Amino acid sequence: MTTSAPVLDAPGAAATAAPGARQVWQRLRARPSALVAGGVLALLVVLALAAPLLAAIEGQDPNTYHDSLIDSARGGVPLGSFGGVSGDHWLGVEPGTGRDLFVRMLYGARISLLVAVGATVVQVVIGVTIGLAAGLGNRLLDSFLSRVTDLMVALPMLVLAIALTAVVSDGFPRPLLLILVIGLLNWGGTARIVRAQTLTLKSLDFVAAARLGGSGRLRVARRELLPSLAAPVITYAAILVPTNIVNEASLSFLGIGVKPPTPSWGQMLSNAQTWFRADPMYVLLPAGALFVTVFAFTVLGDAVRTALDPREASRLRIGTRASGRAAARKGRTSDQNSAPEETAS
């Protein structure tokens, strides 16, 4: 449930000029895996946003029970093949209730993406603020904020989330509660990254020149540091989104996240525990959607990290040249070894 900060590059990495938007896009286009992952996520977002329209086209809604579509003699197992798939119910129906699975999957995607993106925004805002304050502050402030950050990283997020969601009134919007709980408990990794990069950047010439020019700390942070911090922060945010999707699904799976009748992938997986033998489709659909979403975000996050690294192109060129030289040396060695054999023969 907790996230650990990725390994940062050597000091001075943030000082390198960040690539422009066109260069980043060109690097992403050069990676087919990034294009596929981006396409999958774009399709998922479109489906989630168009959930009411698609539900109207299918003629269903997420909360209507269809008792005639389940076999009450078998405990509520859907009638028909593959969980009751038909022209009226494109992915079948939910066991025990007969609610349409296609529509509930779409509305569940809305909850998962909303909570994940919202929690990521909260984490980034708090983490950047704390990291900048620690990096630009005096030794006492830096020490205090660093110890607070270490404490937040070490706290058991799941235990605290269970406690916080249990004491909050049921009338409080559950998605908003999940956003606040996940975001307020998991900003430590972002703060560590921002502090480390800030300590590197503030010793460089362009920051010193801004200070000599009369700029205060807030102006230096806004005009000089934040643009240079954009690349590592965006990279880490791309990693946080799939982590927060899993966090939301885990909390909903435990019954302390989104409450019925609001659909959620984690909630559907929790309910599917008793149906995995009688109706495997009810387990496979939310589990497959969760896996594909998290995997696509992970692949895209790795591609964004590579594209935003201003030294990646030089690494690739050096690696290609080194590989070519190694292959040439190997070829010359094999030619030299075969020459005596030909002479002897």
VENBEL-V291861 format. One line per field, one symbol per residue. phi: phi as a letter, one per 30 degrees, with the letter a starting at -180 (. if undefined). burial: I if it has 16 or more other ideal C-beta (glycine too) atoms within 10 Angstrom, else O. A space follows every 50 residues. Layout:
phi = ???
burial = ???
//
This chain:
phi = .cccddddddejddddddddddddddddddcedddddddddddddddddc edddddddibbdbddbddcbcddcijdddjdhiidaddbdcibddibidd dedddddddedddddddddddddddddddddddddcdddddddddddddd ddddddddddddddddcdddddededddedddddcbcddddddddddddd ddcddddddddddjddddddddccdeddddddddddddddeddddddddd ddddiccdcedddaddddddddedcdddbddddddddddddddddddddd ddddedddddcdddddddddddddddddddddddddddddddddd
burial = IIIOIOOOOOOOOIIOOIIOOOOIOOIIOOIOOIOOIIOIIOOIOOOIOO IOOIIOOIOIOIOOOIOOIIOOOOOIIIIOOOIIIOOOIIIIIIIIIIII IIIIIIIIIIIIIIIIIIIIOIIIOIIIIIIIIIIIIOOOOIOOIIOOIO OIIOOOIIOOIIOOIOOOOOOOOIIOIIIIIIIIIIIIIIIIIIIIIIII IIOOOOIOOIOOOOIOOOOIIOOIIOOIIOIIIIIIIIIIIIIIIIIIII IIIOOIIIOOOIIIIIIIIIIIOOIOOOIOIIIOIIIOIIOOIIOIIIII IIIIIIIIIIOOOOOOOOOOOOOOOOOOOOOOOOOOOOOOOOOOO
//
